[in-house]
Amino acid sequence: MMAGEVGIFLEACLLGFLLGACYDVFRILRMAFPNGRVLIFLEDVLYFALAAVASFSFIVLANGGLLRAFVLIGELLGAILYFFTLSLLIMGAARQILRVVHAILRFIYRLTLLPLLRLGQWIFKKLRRATGFFRNRVKFSFFIAKKHLKPPDDIVYNVPISPQSLVSVPESECGDHASASERKGRKKPWQRRKPKNH
């Protein structure tokens, strides 16, 4: 019985050691891709959920589902042993690797992407100036066209006509008081004959 408990305790220590290594995976991902507080909180929730499932499965398989204190103590000791030994080496190596990768990516960015971005900015500025020039020319053309148009005060658009304005005006109120027969006898300007020069 004692040997069986010692074996379960050592297996629990190994499980805690592996759970510590699993947590370092999340730490390395955070260093490579910085996250906000919300994502860090979600990652911690996910990790502890995985740790709870792994611990429950271990207790069911190794100890018949009986929760014993030495199992939890073994997991805790295994995690502490990992964080003070192998974790220091792994995290130090991960930091160095990430620095090298970051330097390589920065070099590639300066060599390839940065010139392309600057070229794109230069082209955008040229196009912006060209469009601004044509826009100003169009505005100037409209200004000149409006200047040569008839003044708006002399133009009447869509003036409503009342029925009273369509009533015929009597001849007595007209400027020309001649009768209809007199007006009929008059010759129009184009019908008058020009005097002959002798």
Summary of the structure (lengths in Angstrom):
residues: 198
radius of gyration: 49.2
end to end distance: 158.3
largest distance: 158.3
contacts: 418
relative contact order: 0.07
helix: 78%
strand: 0%
